[in-house]
Amino acid sequence: MPRFARRITQTSRKSYGMFAKAAALGNDGRDLIHLELGQPVHDTPSHIKDATIRALQAGEVHYSDLQGILPLRQALAAKLREHNKLDVEAGEILITNGLTQASFAAFMALVDDGDEVILLEPYYPQHLGKVEMAGGRVVFAPLDKEAGFRIRKELIAPLVTPRTRMIVLVNPSNPTGRVYCREELQDVADLAIEHDLVVVSDEVYEQIVFDRSEHVSIASLPGMKERTISMFAFTKAYAMDGWRLGYLAADKAMMPALMKVTASEVTHVNTFIQHGALAAVTGPAAVLDEMVEDDRRKRDLVVSRLNQMPGVKCAMPEGTIYAFPDISGTGLGAQEAADAILDKVDVVVEAGSFYGPAGEGHLRVCFGSQSHERLEEAMDRLARFFNGL
């Protein structure tokens, strides 16, 4: 066997949670309903596909701008100025292979061996693995669980040390479904400014917010643009998860370092699909609104049904495509419950503990990954499970 690099052997083992367990069952004939994977059920809108096909047929098949085609970056700059209140120009945007590559570039460009990076717990597991691969040490900061997983400055501040380099934010939050308010984000901003920290802000669910919730980009707060890498993607809102297309916005002083990573890694994003992304940004907003409204109806269905099950309490998600029900009233641990639900009623949900110890006693249920009919069936099966305890 070859000797593997320490970044592989001395970092946390990559886990795919219940998705891997369900996949291992193979084609055994079971009718599994998958609520563990954050995959939109909607098809990519036709005008996005059509623009991509036209670009392909027009010969947009060669190398292009390492930073992303200029018309797309100009359109995204206009979108970020109008909707996110970010003072950015096209030169401060980098097109990436999904938000996944954007975050990898951010950590590789800014984290040195031994630097400490604060993740808010429950955390998104992919960020943990990338920080470690960059040589960083992850420090977990708790959210205020009793207040619905609210950000509290007093819970984060004691964890800041001279080695702290960065705070990672996921807003709207995966897995909790929270949309952090301006006051909460100001707490993070105050810490970042006081201690000269960088904030890496994962905003992949920015457009999937419900009711009167308002998504605020932390880079729009005073003093935060120059110290924030804001990351976005077409994955969820435009149902383009298989396209692997995202982007980041950062102060122009950071762009050479970020591009040193991405250019070395993939040169640039596939040329012709960027024309599809341009159609997404400049196309009719009604298409996006319809998909978000569909997600809202599914959210209402799932939360209502979960709250009727014994031992289960579920807060109403303010955004994302996830519910995060509290099952501690059943006496089951999170992983124990997820395993039993798969075994007994053929529904795949993710254990809250997959997102760190703060997620214990919870399950993450993706309501955006199935049709209304399949969600009804999934809720019937879950009711059967919890009623049978």
N, C-alpha and C positions, 0 to 999 in steps of 0.2 A: 504494500500500500504506500502511496506517496505521503509525504509529510504535509499536512494542511497548515495554512497560515493561522496564527493565533486569533485573528479576527473571526475565524470560523470556529476554532476549538475552544476558545475562552470567552465566548459570548453566549447569551441565552439561546437555548434551542428554539428554533422557529417552530411555532405550533399553529395549526390551522383549526384548532378547536373541534367543534361538533361537525363541521364540514368534512374534515378528514375522516371522522368516525363513520359518518353516513356514506362517504365515498367508498370506504373500505368494504361496505356491505355488497358493493357491486350490483349486478343485475340478478338479484335473488327473487324478483317478482313482487316485492313489497311495494305498496302504493304510498311512498313517503311524500309528505308535504314539507317542503323546505322553507323554514322561516328563520334560518340561521345566517343566510348569506345576504349581504346588502346589495342585491342585484335588482335593478328596476324591472318590473314586469312589462312596461310599455316598450313598444318598438320605437326606434329612432325615427323622428318625424320625416316625412317624405321629402320636404324641401331641402333638408340637410343631406340626405342620400343623393338627391338629384344634383345638387351643386357639386358633390364629390365626384359623381360619375362624369359630369361635364368637364371637370378639371382633368380627370384621368384621360378622357377621350381627346382633350385639347392638348395633351402632351406635357402636363405638369407632373412629370415623372423623374425629374433629374434633381441633382443637388440644388439646395436653395439656401436662403439666409440662415446662418448658424443660430441666430436668435429667434427665428420664426419669420414668416413672410410679413412684410411691412403692412399691407392692408389689414391683416388680422390684428396685428399689434396696435395699429391706429384705432381700429374698432373697439378693441378691448380697453384701450386707454380712455376712450369716450365713455364706455360703459362704466368703468371704475370711477371716473370723475362724477358721472351723473348719479349712479345708484349707490356707490360705496363711499362717496365723498373723499376719494383719495386724489391727491394732487400729483398725478403721474403723467408721463408722456410715453410715447411708443418705445423710446430707448430704455425705459425702465421696466419693460415687460420681457419675459423669457418664456417661450412656448416649450412645453415639456411633454414627455410621455406619461401623462396622467399626473395627478398630485403626488403619486408615489415617487416619481423621479424628482419632482420639485423638492420634496422633503429630503430625499437622499442628497441632492446637491447642496441644500442648505446646511445639513449636518456635516457633510464632508468639507465644505468650504469654511466653516466657522468653528468647528469643534476640534480641539487638540487632545492628545493623550492626557487623561487625568482631569480634563475640564468637567465640571458638574452641570448637568442639564435637568431642570425641574419639569416633571410631568405632573399634571393634575390627575388625581386618581378618583374614580375609575378612568383609566387611560386607554388610548388606542394602541394595541400591541405592536403594530408595525413601527411606530415611532421609537419604541424601546429598542428594537433590534437594530435600527439604523444608527441610533446614537452610540450604541455599543460598538458597532462596526467602525465608526469614526474614531473610536478610542475614548469616548466620553463615559462618564459615570452617571447613571440615572438616579435622581433623588425624587421620591414620590411625595407630593404635597396633597393632603386630604382636602376634599371639598366638604362643605357643611351638609352632611347627609340629612339631618333632621329638618333642614330648611329647603329640601328638594335639591340637594347637591349644588348649593350656592357657593360661589367664590368668596372667600373671606381673606382679606389681607393678613390678618393676624395668624392665620393657619399656614401661610406661605413664608412670611417674613423671617421666622426663626430658622428656616432651612437654608437661607441665603448665606454663603460663606465667601471668603476671598477666591475660591476656586469656581464659584458659580459663573457660568458663561451665558446661559440661555434659559428662557421659560418657553415651553411649548403649550399652545392653546388650541383647542378644537372647539370651534363655535360656528354653528350649532353643534352640540355635543353628541358624539358617538362614544358611549352607548346610551347616555341618559335621556337624550331628547330635549335637554335644556337649551334655551337661547339666552345667552348671558346679556344682562342689561348693561347700559352705559356705566352705571355706578360700579358694577363688578369689574368691568374692563378697566375702569379708571384705577381700581386697586392694583391691577397687574401693571398698568402703565406707570403708576407712581413708584412701584418697586423697581421696574426696569430703568427708569430715569435716575432714581436715587443710587442704584448700584451699578449703573452703566452696563446693563444687560441687553442682549438681543432677544426679541420675541419672534418665534416662528409660529405663524397663525394659520392653522388648517381650517379653511372656510368652504370645504367641498359641498356642504349642505346649505350654503348661504341663501339660495332661492327657494328652499323647501321650508317655509315657516308658515305657521297657521294662526288663525284668529287675529289678535291684535299684536302679536309678537313682532318685534323689530330687530332685524339683524344689523348690528353695528360692526364695522371693521375697525379693529383696534388701531390700525395705522392712521385712521382719520382723527384720532385724539391728538391734542397739542403735544409736540415734542416726540411723537412716535414714528413718523414716517422714516426718518433716517436710521432707526434701530429695529425696524420690523420687516420681516419677509412674509408677505401675504400670499397664500397659496389657494388656487381655485382649480376647478376641473369642469369638464362637460359631462362627466360620468353620470351623475345622479339626476340633475334637473332636466337634461336633454336626453336621458336614456341612452347614453353613448359609452357605457362601461367597457365594451369590447373594443372601442376605438383607441383607448389608451391615450387620451388627449387632455392636457391640462395646461396651466400657466402659473407663473408667479410674478409678483410685482415687488420691486425692491429699489431702494435709492441707487442712483447710477454709480455711486462709489463702490457698491457691492457687486455690480454686474460682471466685471472681469473675473472675479474669483468664482462666481457661480458658473459662468460659462466655461471656465477652465475644467470644471467637473463634467458638465454635460457634453461639451465638445469632445472630450477625451472618451466619454462613455458611449455616445450614440451619434456623434457629429451633429445631427439635427433631427427634428421630428419629420416623419413621412410627409412629403411635399403636398400631395393632392388632397389628403384628408384635412389639411389646414383650410382649404377652400370650403369644406363642409362646416368647419368650425366658424368660419366667417359668416356663412349662411345662418348658423344658429344664433350668433350674436346680433345680426342685423335683421333677422326674419321676424315674423309676426309673434308678438308676445302672447297672443291668445293660446297658441299651442302649448307653451310652457304653463300658462295659467290653468289650462284644462287638466294637465297631468298632476299639478299640485292639488287641485280641487279633488281629483280622484284619490290621491293619497290622503287627503283630509277625511274623506268619507270612510276610507278603510281604517284610518286611525280611530275614528269615532266608533266604528263597529268593534274593533279589537279591544279597545279600552273598556267599552261598555260590557262586553262579554266577559272579559277577564275579571272585572270587579264583581261579577255575579258568582264567581267560583269560590268555594270555601278555602279560607287560608290565604287568599290572594288579594293584594291591594295594588292598584295601578294608577299612578299619576298620569295626567293628560300631557303627552309630549307637546312641547311648544314648536318643535321643528324636527327635521330629519325624517326617516322612514322607520323608526324604531320605537317600540314601547319597552319599558324597563320595569316590569312588574316585580313587586316585593312578595316573595313566597315564604318569608320566614315564619308566617303563621301556620304553615303546614308541618313544620319541624324537620323538613328536608333541607340538606345542603344544596347549593346551586348545581354542582356537577352531578350529585346524586339524582336530583330531580330531572336534569336534562337527559341523563342516561336512561332513567326509568320511562320518561315520556317517549323517547325514541323506541325503547323496547316494547312498551305496552300499547301505544296508540299510533305509532308510525308518524309522529310529528317531530321535526328536527328544529330545536331551538338552542340558542347558545347560553351556556352557563355564565352568569354575571361575574363569577370568579375568574373567567378568562381575561377580564379587564382589570385584574388586580384584586387584592383582598377586600378593598372597599366595595367591590361588586358582589361579595358573598351575600347570599340570601335573596338574590335577584336572578331573573332570566332576561335575556335580550330577545325580543320577538320582532322580526322584520315584517311589517305589514305592507311594505311596498313591493314585495317580491312575488305576489300571487294575485290572481283575479279575485273579485268579490266572492264568487262561488267557492273557490278553493279556500278562501279565508273563513267562510262560514263553516265549511267542513272541518277545517283545522280547529276552530273554536269548539265545535261539537265534540271533537275528539279530546281536546284539552279539558272540557267540562266533564267528560266521562272519566278522565284520569283523576282529576282533583276531587270529584264527587265520590270516587271509589277509594280514597285514602282512608 
